[in-house]
Each structure stands twice: as structure tokens, then as C-alpha cells.
Amino acid sequence: MRKHLMLEFALVLPAMGIPLLHKTATAQAPRDPVAIYVNDHPIYQSKVDEMVLGFIHQNSGGVQPTPEMIETAREKIEPEVINTLVDEYLLESSFEKLGLHVSEKEYRRYIEIGLDNALSKMDLTRDEYARRMRETRGASLDDTIDLQAKNPEFRKSVRIIKLLEKRYPDDMKVTDEQIKEEYEKRKTRNYVRPAQVRASHILIGTKGLSTDEEKQAARKKAEKIALEAKKKDADFAALAATYSTAPTAKNGGDVGFFPRDGAMLEPFAAAAFALKIGQVSDVVESKLGYHIIKVTDRKEESVIPLKDVAEWIRYEIKGSRVESLSGAYVSELRTKADVRYP
């Protein structure tokens, strides 16, 4: 059973199938029994239990497992968990024995490769994305990258890549020709930017409104603003700055470019994509309230250039080789290891 990387950022490595390296803590509770020794290094039962329970809860479908369910699952899972911990300790030890090191710059670079791949699909620059993060989440992009780069499980995954690059340099090498071949094979499926529109909106929010009368009053206000916004000489940005309750009010209501699916609430997206450039919508209701939408620009569907995704493809290809190579390396390490149960 191999654990795989899961990052909230959804930008780097999750699809690469990279096994994690768990370095067992040296300080344990006095009564914590040893599950297995690897070259005289103890792997404690508490670590085994932690992984077993984590796996059970992760695969319980949201149902609280009963003690009976846990015990049944434990009997099936525990031997594999112990084998996984042994493998991971052997890989971690090998990394250290070879004197390998991953710099902070390298960790950050992995995050940035995934970020750039995601942004290329959204057709956004880092500066544009950083601005959106500040406006919508109040977060700094640099701080977010730093936080992700410090994720312990992510760092362990990067270490395994470096270990295999050292042990199997030819197998882990990815040529420009291989990248181009992979790109051409998947271009129409994975590297097409969908059509996008750019829009501004004025939101009359209904959060906190509890009565039908209050909501009707909010709608009437939105309808009145919509009539004003549709006038030939209307200054939509000024109206948004004056009336909108959305955080985008300070930017004249601009929400930037977005695709038809997955980025905006469905009523908002459907209305925006039905508009021509410069056209203003009627009142559109969503769970946030009442919107008046103006489309300001459009981008047609386009293919992402190879240069924008080449580095991501390189690491995807490397990732596809990691599991088999790490398995071969672990088998080699096990032949020399002293693995024994207490």
C-alpha cells in the first residue's frame, strides 16, 4: 500500500504516484511496543496504528467505522502497512547514506512547476493570480507557495525523486523528444484552453436577509441598478464601486477571465456566456444574491504551447517511472537489510 501525495494547492505531483518516505521518530512512549526492526532501527506499533487507522477512515465513505470494522480491516491491512514502513525507512536511510540534499529552492521549484502548469491552462500570469488570491482569499501567493513547499509529505516525495535520479540516472532522464511526443499524444485532451469571457458584476448580496420582504427589496434595488447600467453612457465600474457588496467592487466589479464550467456559480456563468462584449445582463439570481453582469472581453478556445507545459510534462513522465523504480530499488535494499520481528 503506497500513500500518494495530496496537496490542497492541486498544482503539483498528486498525479505522479510518488511514494512517501516516513522517517520514524526516535523518541517514543516507553510502553509503545516495537512492530518490527529494520537494521536494528525500531518501527513502533503506534506508527503502524496511525497509518492503519488513517487508511480505514480515508476509505470509510464518511461513515464512522465501528470497533469491529476497524479490527477486521486491521487484520487485512496491517501486514501491508508494516511492509510499506519498512520500504520507506530503507529508502530514507539510503537517501541519507548517499549524502543527498534538497535545497529550499528545489522544493519551491517543484511547487512553481505545478503552479505554472495550472496557470497556463487558465491563461493567467502569476501576477494576475496573485492579485486574485489577495482579493478573494486575502492570501499572498508567495506565502502560499512557501507553505506548500514546507509540507513534510511533499518534501519526502521530492526526496524520493532525487534518490532515484541518483540511483537510476538513465531511467529517470527525460529527453526533449520524449516531452514533445507526450505533448502531441495528449495535446487535444489535456492541453486545450477552453473559451473564456471576462466580466464585471454588481452584486446586491442577500446574505443575512431572512424575510421575503427583505429579499424582494434587494431584487428591486438590483433591477433599478440594472436599468441604470444598461444606459448608453453608463459607467459600470462606478456603479459597481458604489453599489456592489462583492469584494470586487473596489476593482469596478471586474472578476477577470473565466471558463464556462467550474469557475463561477452556474447562474452567473450561464448568463455571462450568453452575453456579447459590452452587453449588460438582466438581474441574475445566485445563492449570493442578485447580480448585474457586463461582459468586457472574450477568448476563444486555444491550444497551450508546448513551452508553457514542457517542465510539467517532464515531471509527469518522471513520476510515471517512480513507482516501478522505487520497487526495484527497495527489493535490492531488502536483500542487504536485517528485517526482523521482535
C-alpha positions in Angstrom: 0.0 0.0 0.0 1.6 3.2 -1.1 0.4 6.6 0.1 0.2 9.3 -2.5 0.7 13.0 -2.4 -2.4 15.1 -1.8 -1.9 18.9 -1.7 -4.6 21.5 -1.2 -3.0 23.6 -3.9 -3.8 20.9 -6.6 -0.9 22.1 -8.6 2.0 19.7 -8.1 2.7 16.0 -8.0 -0.6 14.4 -7.0 -0.9 12.5 -10.3 2.6 11.4 -10.2 2.2 8.4 -7.9 5.2 9.2 -5.7 5.6 7.1 -2.6 6.2 8.9 0.6 9.1 8.5 2.9 8.2 8.2 6.6 11.1 8.7 9.0 10.1 7.1 12.3 10.5 9.4 15.3 13.3 8.3 17.6 11.5 9.3 20.8 8.6 7.0 21.7 6.4 6.4 24.7 8.1 3.8 27.0 5.3 1.3 26.6 5.0 1.7 22.8 5.9 -1.8 21.5 8.1 -2.3 18.5 6.3 -3.7 15.5 9.5 -4.5 13.5 13.2 -3.8 13.4 15.0 -2.7 10.3 18.8 -2.9 10.6 18.2 -2.5 14.4 16.0 0.5 13.8 12.7 0.1 15.6 9.4 0.9 13.8 6.9 1.3 16.6 3.4 -0.1 16.8 2.0 3.4 17.3 3.2 4.4 13.8 1.6 1.3 12.3 -1.7 2.0 14.1 -1.6 5.6 12.9 -1.3 4.5 9.3 -3.9 1.7 9.6 -6.5 4.0 11.2 -5.8 6.7 8.7 -6.4 4.3 5.8 -9.6 3.0 7.4 -11.0 6.4 7.9 -10.0 7.6 4.5 -11.8 4.7 2.9 -14.9 4.6 5.1 -17.0 6.8 2.8 -17.7 9.2 5.6 -19.2 6.5 7.9 -17.7 6.3 11.4 -16.2 2.8 11.5 -17.2 0.6 14.4 -14.5 -1.2 16.5 -15.5 -4.4 14.8 -14.9 -2.9 11.4 -11.6 -1.4 12.5 -10.4 -4.8 13.8 -11.4 -6.7 10.7 -9.7 -4.1 8.4 -6.6 -4.1 10.6 -6.1 -7.8 10.1 -6.1 -7.3 6.4 -4.2 -4.0 6.2 -1.6 -4.2 9.0 0.9 -6.6 7.3 1.0 -4.4 4.2 1.4 -1.2 6.3 4.4 -2.7 8.1 5.9 -3.7 4.7 5.3 -0.2 3.5 7.0 1.4 6.5 10.0 -1.0 6.1 10.4 0.0 2.5 10.1 3.7 3.3 12.7 3.5 6.1 15.1 1.7 3.7 14.7 4.4 1.1 15.1 7.2 3.6 18.2 5.6 5.0 19.6 5.2 1.5 19.0 8.9 0.8 21.0 9.9 3.9 23.8 7.4 3.3 24.3 8.8 -0.2 24.6 12.3 1.3 21.8 13.7 -0.8 20.3 17.0 -0.1 17.3 19.0 -1.4 17.6 22.8 -1.2 14.7 25.1 -0.3 15.0 26.5 -3.8 14.4 23.0 -5.3 11.4 22.3 -3.1 9.9 25.6 -4.1 10.7 24.9 -7.8 8.5 21.8 -7.7 5.6 23.8 -6.5 6.2 26.5 -9.1 6.3 24.0 -11.9 2.8 22.8 -10.9 1.6 26.3 -10.4 2.8 27.4 -13.9 1.1 24.4 -15.5 -2.3 25.3 -13.8 -2.0 28.9 -14.7 -1.2 28.1 -18.3 -4.5 26.2 -18.5 -6.3 29.2 -17.0 -4.3 31.6 -19.3 -3.3 33.6 -16.3 0.1 35.2 -15.3 1.4 34.7 -11.8 0.8 38.4 -11.1 -2.9 38.1 -12.1 -3.3 35.0 -10.0 -1.6 36.7 -7.0 -3.9 39.6 -7.3 -7.0 37.3 -7.4 -5.7 35.5 -4.3 -5.2 38.7 -2.4 -8.7 39.9 -3.4 -10.7 36.7 -2.8 -8.8 35.0 -0.1 -6.7 37.7 1.5 -3.6 35.5 0.9 -0.2 36.1 -0.5 0.8 33.8 -3.4 4.4 33.7 -2.2 3.4 32.8 1.3 1.1 30.0 -0.1 4.0 28.6 -2.2 6.3 28.7 0.8 3.7 26.9 3.0 3.2 24.2 0.4 6.9 23.8 -0.1 7.3 23.1 3.7 4.6 20.4 3.7 6.5 17.4 5.2 4.9 14.7 3.0 5.6 16.8 -0.1 9.2 17.2 0.9 9.6 13.5 1.4 8.2 12.9 -2.1 10.7 15.2 -3.6 13.5 13.4 -1.8 12.4 10.1 -3.4 12.7 11.6 -6.8 16.2 12.8 -6.1 17.2 9.4 -4.7 16.0 7.6 -7.8 17.7 10.2 -10.0 20.9 9.4 -8.3 20.4 5.6 -8.3 18.9 5.3 -11.9 20.1 8.4 -13.8 19.4 7.0 -17.2 16.0 5.7 -16.3 15.0 9.0 -14.7 16.3 11.1 -17.5 13.6 12.7 -19.7 14.6 14.0 -23.1 13.0 16.9 -25.0 11.9 14.4 -27.7 10.0 12.4 -25.1 8.3 15.5 -23.8 7.3 16.6 -27.3 6.0 13.1 -28.0 3.9 13.0 -24.8 2.6 16.5 -25.6 1.5 15.6 -29.1 -0.2 12.5 -27.8 -2.3 14.3 -25.2 -2.5 17.8 -26.8 -6.2 17.8 -27.7 -7.2 16.1 -24.5 -5.1 17.8 -21.8 -3.6 21.0 -23.3 -6.6 22.9 -24.7 -7.6 26.1 -23.0 -11.4 26.4 -23.0 -13.2 29.5 -24.3 -13.3 32.3 -21.6 -15.1 35.5 -21.0 -14.1 38.5 -18.9 -16.8 40.1 -16.9 -17.6 42.7 -14.3 -20.6 42.5 -12.0 -22.6 44.4 -9.4 -23.8 42.2 -6.6 -26.7 43.1 -4.3 -26.0 40.5 -1.7 -28.7 38.7 0.2 -26.6 37.2 3.0 -28.2 37.9 6.3 -31.6 38.7 4.7 -34.2 36.5 6.4 -37.6 37.6 5.2 -39.2 37.5 1.7 -39.8 41.3 2.0 -36.1 42.0 2.5 -35.1 39.8 -0.5 -37.8 41.4 -2.7 -36.4 44.8 -1.7 -32.9 43.7 -2.6 -34.1 42.5 -6.0 -35.9 45.7 -6.7 -32.7 47.6 -5.9 -30.8 45.3 -8.3 -33.4 45.8 -11.1 -33.1 49.6 -10.7 -29.3 49.4 -10.9 -29.6 47.2 -13.9 -31.7 49.7 -15.8 -29.1 52.4 -14.9 -26.2 50.1 -16.1 -27.8 49.5 -19.4 -27.9 53.1 -20.4 -25.7 54.0 -23.3 -23.5 56.4 -21.2 -23.4 54.3 -18.0 -20.2 54.0 -16.1 -20.5 50.3 -15.0 -17.3 50.4 -12.9 -18.5 53.5 -11.0 -21.9 51.8 -10.4 -20.1 48.7 -9.1 -17.9 50.7 -6.8 -21.0 52.5 -5.4 -23.5 49.7 -5.1 -21.8 46.3 -5.2 -21.4 44.3 -2.0 -18.9 42.0 -3.6 -15.1 42.3 -2.8 -14.6 43.1 -6.5 -16.4 46.4 -6.0 -13.1 48.2 -5.5 -12.0 47.0 -8.9 -15.1 48.2 -10.7 -16.6 44.8 -10.3 -14.1 43.0 -12.6 -13.8 39.3 -11.9 -11.3 38.6 -14.7 -11.4 35.8 -17.3 -13.1 32.5 -16.5 -14.2 29.4 -18.4 -17.8 28.3 -18.9 -17.6 25.4 -16.3 -16.1 25.1 -12.9 -15.0 28.6 -12.1 -18.2 30.6 -11.3 -21.6 29.8 -9.9 -23.7 28.2 -12.6 -26.3 31.0 -13.0 -23.5 33.6 -13.2 -21.5 31.6 -15.8 -24.6 30.8 -17.9 -25.6 34.4 -18.1 -22.1 35.7 -18.8 -21.5 33.3 -21.7 -24.9 34.3 -23.2 -23.8 38.0 -23.5 -21.8 39.7 -26.2 -18.9 42.0 -25.4 -20.2 45.3 -23.9 -23.7 43.8 -23.2 -25.2 44.1 -19.7 -27.5 41.3 -18.3 -30.8 41.5 -16.6 -30.8 40.6 -12.9 -29.3 37.2 -12.3 -30.0 35.4 -9.1 -27.5 33.1 -7.4 -27.1 31.9 -3.8 -25.0 35.0 -3.1 -27.7 37.4 -4.2 -28.6 39.4 -7.3 -26.0 40.1 -10.0 -25.9 42.6 -12.9 -23.2 41.3 -15.3 -21.3 43.0 -18.0 -19.0 41.1 -20.4 -15.9 43.1 -21.3 -13.8 40.6 -23.3 -13.7 37.1 -24.8 -11.1 34.5 -25.6 -11.7 31.6 -27.9 -10.6 28.1 -27.3 -6.9 27.6 -27.9 -4.1 25.1 -27.6 -1.5 25.7 -24.9 2.0 25.9 -26.4 4.5 23.2 -25.6 6.9 25.6 -24.0 4.3 26.5 -21.3 3.8 22.9 -20.1 7.2 21.2 -21.0 8.5 21.2 -17.4 5.3 19.8 -16.0 5.3 17.1 -18.6 8.9 16.3 -17.7 8.0 15.7 -14.1 4.8 13.8 -15.0 7.0 11.4 -17.0 9.4 11.1 -14.2 6.6 10.4 -11.8 5.3 7.6 -14.0 8.6 5.9 -13.6 9.0 6.4 -9.8 6.8 3.5 -8.6 8.5 0.8 -10.6 12.0 2.1 -10.0 11.4 2.5 -6.2 10.0 -1.0 -6.1 13.2 -2.4 -7.8 15.4 -0.3 -5.5 13.6 -1.5 -2.4 13.9 -5.1 -3.5 17.7 -4.6 -3.8 17.9 -2.8 -0.4 15.9 -5.6 1.3 18.4 -8.3 0.2 21.0 -6.5 2.3 18.8 -5.5 5.2 18.2 -7.2 8.5 14.4 -7.1 8.9 13.1 -8.9 12.0 10.1 -9.0 14.2 10.7 -8.6 18.0 
